[in-house]
Amino acid sequence: MNNSIESSAEASAAVPQHATKETAAHRAMALLAQLRVISTPQLHRMMFPQASRRRMSAVLSGLKTDKLISHSVLPNSMRTRLWFLTPRGAQVATLWPELRGRSVVPPGNATEASLRAPHTLAGIRAHLTFLEDAGVRGDEYGPLDWVPEVAHRLPDTGGEDRLIADAVMHYTASSPRRLQFRAFVEIDRATMSSERLASKLISYARFHDYTPQPVGRRGLVGDQAAMLAWQRFYPRFPRILFILTGAPPRTLQQRTEDLRAMTSEHPLVATLAAKVPLGAAVLEDLEAQGPSAPVWTPLSGPAERRSWMEL
């Protein structure tokens, strides 16, 4: 009997087993497909935070040899490399299950990647703070749970016709009880006027109230086609987080105050704030203390800082 079991086990072991776990190369390409451009240190922190950089370098070298990825060198960065998919790499990754429904549009060349880098890398810096904080807290949040450049239609009211969030974040907290959070994230590097930054809240308020009308007939109460536009994508309207950087602390404080003023003074935004948590924080504070620390200023009500989950 024992001999029979041993023989069966040996025969089973001799049969080649198909790999079911993704490879490091697959993960690296998926991250590049979704996040567009990533620096070597950022990619290393996402994929191999406990391993030496040689492991990351080996993965990137293999993908580059196969002409699936390419790189440019960030200026004034001690020759830090910025990685992105080639057209061939994008073609390979575009139908992967984890990227289904998301467009894979890599930079056309190294110059385009370098021009895109400042804003994109600031967003990834913010993403990394949530990723590493989730690891400490035991929450569920992975490298692909940060989806950049998510666009939604807006009502035709003579203004912008689309809302484009810098990112949508999907996060599940495990304690003190299991809660799912979604957030629209806006990255502000102080490259636009404070008024223009604050006006983004108006676009979010318009999207919150937007009910597309069915073509050729009026929408009726209870008609599925007449549901609010955001309900087609989210079970609950995501909270809105502004992450500020690129200016002295006093300037960033003033920009936060302008966001609070827009929330209290504009009727549409005030209505939004009564239903949706809104907050702002400085990127360097997130990096120093973590996003679950009391570093977020609510955009309505008392200005006492708190965790992003407590806005």
C-alpha positions in Angstrom: 0.0 0.0 0.0 2.8 2.4 1.0 4.8 1.5 -2.1 1.7 2.3 -4.2 1.3 5.7 -2.6 5.0 6.5 -3.0 5.0 5.5 -6.7 1.9 7.6 -7.3 3.6 10.6 -5.6 6.7 10.1 -7.7 4.7 9.9 -10.9 2.8 13.1 -10.0 6.1 14.9 -9.2 7.5 13.9 -12.6 4.6 15.6 -14.4 5.5 19.2 -15.3 3.3 21.6 -13.3 2.1 24.8 -15.0 3.1 28.0 -13.3 0.1 29.8 -11.7 2.0 32.7 -10.1 2.9 35.8 -12.2 6.5 36.4 -12.8 8.4 39.5 -11.7 8.7 40.5 -15.4 4.9 40.3 -15.7 4.3 42.4 -12.6 6.8 45.0 -13.8 5.1 45.3 -17.2 1.7 45.5 -15.6 2.8 48.4 -13.4 4.4 50.2 -16.4 1.2 49.7 -18.4 -1.0 51.2 -15.7 1.2 53.9 -14.2 2.8 54.9 -17.6 6.3 55.9 -16.3 8.1 54.9 -13.2 11.6 55.5 -11.9 13.9 52.6 -10.9 13.8 53.4 -7.2 10.0 53.6 -7.2 9.6 50.3 -9.1 12.0 48.7 -6.7 10.0 49.9 -3.6 6.8 48.5 -5.2 8.1 45.1 -6.2 11.1 44.1 -4.0 11.1 46.4 -1.0 13.1 43.8 1.0 15.5 42.7 -1.7 18.6 44.3 -3.2 18.4 46.5 -6.2 20.2 43.9 -8.3 17.1 41.8 -8.4 15.1 44.8 -9.9 17.9 45.5 -12.3 17.9 42.0 -13.6 14.2 42.1 -14.3 14.4 45.4 -16.2 17.5 44.3 -18.1 15.7 41.2 -19.4 12.6 43.2 -20.5 14.8 45.8 -22.2 16.8 43.1 -24.1 13.4 41.8 -25.3 12.5 45.3 -26.5 9.4 45.3 -24.2 10.5 48.4 -22.2 12.7 51.4 -22.7 14.0 54.2 -20.5 15.1 57.8 -20.4 17.4 59.5 -17.8 15.9 62.0 -15.4 17.7 65.3 -15.4 19.5 66.4 -12.2 18.9 63.0 -10.7 22.2 61.2 -10.5 21.3 59.4 -13.7 18.1 57.9 -12.3 16.3 55.9 -15.0 12.7 56.4 -15.9 11.0 53.3 -17.4 8.1 52.9 -19.8 6.6 50.3 -22.2 7.6 50.2 -25.8 4.7 49.9 -28.4 5.6 46.2 -28.5 5.3 45.9 -24.7 2.0 47.8 -24.7 0.7 45.3 -27.3 1.7 42.4 -25.1 0.2 43.8 -21.9 -3.0 45.3 -23.2 -5.2 42.2 -22.9 -3.9 41.0 -19.5 -6.8 40.4 -17.1 -5.6 42.9 -14.5 -5.6 45.6 -17.1 -8.9 44.7 -18.8 -11.0 47.8 -19.4 -8.0 50.2 -18.9 -6.2 51.8 -21.9 -2.5 51.1 -22.2 -1.0 54.2 -23.7 2.7 54.4 -23.1 4.8 57.5 -23.9 5.7 57.6 -27.6 9.4 58.1 -26.9 12.0 59.1 -24.2 11.3 62.8 -24.6 7.6 62.4 -24.1 8.3 60.2 -21.0 10.6 62.9 -19.6 8.0 65.6 -20.1 5.3 63.5 -18.4 7.6 62.5 -15.5 7.3 65.4 -12.9 3.5 65.1 -12.5 3.4 61.3 -12.8 6.3 60.7 -10.4 4.7 63.0 -7.8 1.6 60.9 -8.1 3.6 57.7 -7.6 5.3 59.2 -4.6 1.8 59.7 -3.1 0.8 56.2 -4.1 3.8 54.7 -2.4 2.9 56.4 0.9 -0.5 54.6 0.9 1.1 51.3 -0.3 3.7 51.3 2.5 1.2 52.5 5.2 -1.2 49.7 4.2 1.6 47.2 4.6 2.2 48.4 8.2 -1.5 48.5 9.0 -2.3 45.1 7.4 -4.8 46.7 5.0 -5.5 45.6 1.4 -3.9 47.9 -1.1 -1.7 46.8 -3.9 0.5 48.5 -6.6 -2.4 48.3 -9.1 -5.0 49.8 -6.8 -3.9 53.3 -8.0 -5.5 54.0 -11.4 -4.2 57.2 -13.0 -6.0 59.6 -15.3 -9.6 58.4 -14.9 -12.0 60.3 -17.1 -15.8 60.8 -16.7 -18.3 62.8 -18.8 -19.8 66.0 -17.4 -23.2 67.5 -18.2 -23.2 69.9 -21.1 -23.4 73.2 -19.3 -21.0 75.2 -21.3 -18.0 74.3 -19.2 -15.6 71.4 -19.4 -17.1 68.3 -20.9 -15.0 65.8 -18.9 -13.7 65.3 -15.4 -10.2 63.8 -15.4 -9.1 62.7 -12.0 -5.3 62.4 -11.6 -6.0 59.0 -10.0 -8.7 56.8 -8.5 -7.6 54.8 -5.5 -9.2 51.6 -4.2 -8.3 50.8 -0.6 -9.7 48.2 1.9 -9.0 48.8 5.6 -9.0 45.7 7.8 -9.2 47.2 11.2 -10.9 48.2 13.5 -13.4 46.8 11.0 -13.4 46.0 7.3 -14.2 49.0 5.2 -13.8 49.8 1.5 -12.6 53.2 0.5 -12.4 54.8 -2.9 -10.9 58.2 -3.5 -10.5 60.6 -6.4 -6.9 62.0 -6.0 -5.7 65.3 -7.3 -1.9 66.0 -7.3 -1.1 69.7 -7.1 2.5 70.7 -7.8 1.7 74.5 -7.6 2.0 74.8 -11.4 -1.5 76.2 -11.8 -3.2 79.1 -10.1 -4.8 78.5 -6.7 -8.2 79.6 -8.2 -7.9 77.0 -11.0 -7.0 74.3 -8.5 -10.0 75.1 -6.3 -12.3 75.2 -9.4 -11.7 71.4 -9.8 -14.1 71.1 -6.9 -16.9 72.5 -9.1 -16.2 69.9 -11.7 -16.5 67.1 -9.1 -19.8 68.7 -7.8 -21.2 68.7 -11.4 -20.2 65.1 -11.8 -21.8 64.2 -8.4 -25.2 65.6 -9.6 -25.0 64.5 -13.3 -27.9 62.3 -14.5 -27.4 61.5 -18.2 -30.7 61.7 -20.1 -31.7 58.7 -22.3 -31.5 59.4 -26.0 -34.9 60.0 -27.6 -37.0 60.0 -24.4 -37.2 61.5 -21.0 -35.7 59.6 -18.1 -38.3 58.5 -15.5 -37.8 58.0 -11.8 -36.8 54.4 -11.3 -35.5 54.1 -14.9 -32.1 52.5 -14.8 -31.0 54.7 -17.7 -31.7 57.8 -15.5 -29.4 56.9 -12.6 -26.7 59.3 -11.6 -23.7 59.0 -13.8 -21.3 58.1 -11.0 -23.5 55.2 -9.8 -22.5 53.3 -13.0 -18.9 53.1 -11.8 -18.9 53.4 -8.0 -21.2 52.0 -5.2 -20.6 55.2 -3.3 -19.2 58.5 -4.5 -15.4 58.5 -3.8 -14.0 60.9 -1.3 -11.8 63.6 -2.9 -8.2 64.0 -1.8 -5.9 66.9 -2.8 -2.2 66.2 -2.3 0.0 69.3 -2.5 3.7 69.8 -3.1 6.2 71.9 -5.0 6.0 75.1 -3.0 7.0 76.5 0.4 4.8 75.5 3.4 3.1 78.9 3.6 2.1 78.7 -0.1 0.7 75.2 0.3 -1.3 76.4 3.4 -2.8 79.2 1.4 -3.8 76.9 -1.4 -5.5 74.6 1.2 -7.3 77.7 2.6 -8.5 78.5 -1.0 -9.9 75.0 -1.3 -11.8 75.5 1.9 -13.1 78.8 0.8 -14.4 77.3 -2.5 -16.1 74.6 -0.4 -17.9 77.1 1.8 -18.7 79.7 -0.8 -19.8 77.8 -3.9 -23.4 76.3 -3.5 -22.7 73.2 -5.6 -19.5 72.4 -3.8 -21.1 73.1 -0.4 -23.8 70.5 -1.3 -21.1 68.1 -2.4 -19.2 68.6 0.9 -22.3 67.7 2.9 -22.3 64.3 1.4 -18.7 63.5 0.4 -15.5 63.7 2.5 -13.0 66.2 1.1 -9.5 66.8 2.3 -6.0 68.1 1.5 -2.6 67.2 2.7 1.1 68.0 1.8 2.9 65.2 0.1 6.0 65.6 2.2 3.8 65.2 5.3 2.5 61.9 3.9 6.0 60.7 3.3 7.2 61.7 6.8 4.2 60.5 8.8 2.1 58.3 6.6 -1.4 59.0 5.1 -3.2 57.5 8.1 -1.6 60.1 10.4 -3.5 63.3 11.2 -2.0 65.2 8.3 -5.2 65.9 6.3 -7.1 69.2 6.5 -10.9 68.7 5.9 -12.2 71.1 3.3 -15.4 71.7 5.2 -16.2 72.2 8.9 -13.5 72.5 11.5 -10.0 72.6 10.1 -8.5 70.2 12.7 -6.3 67.7 10.9 -7.1 64.0 10.9 -6.5 60.8 9.0 -7.8 60.5 5.5 -10.2 57.8 6.6 -11.7 60.1 9.2 -12.5 63.0 7.0 
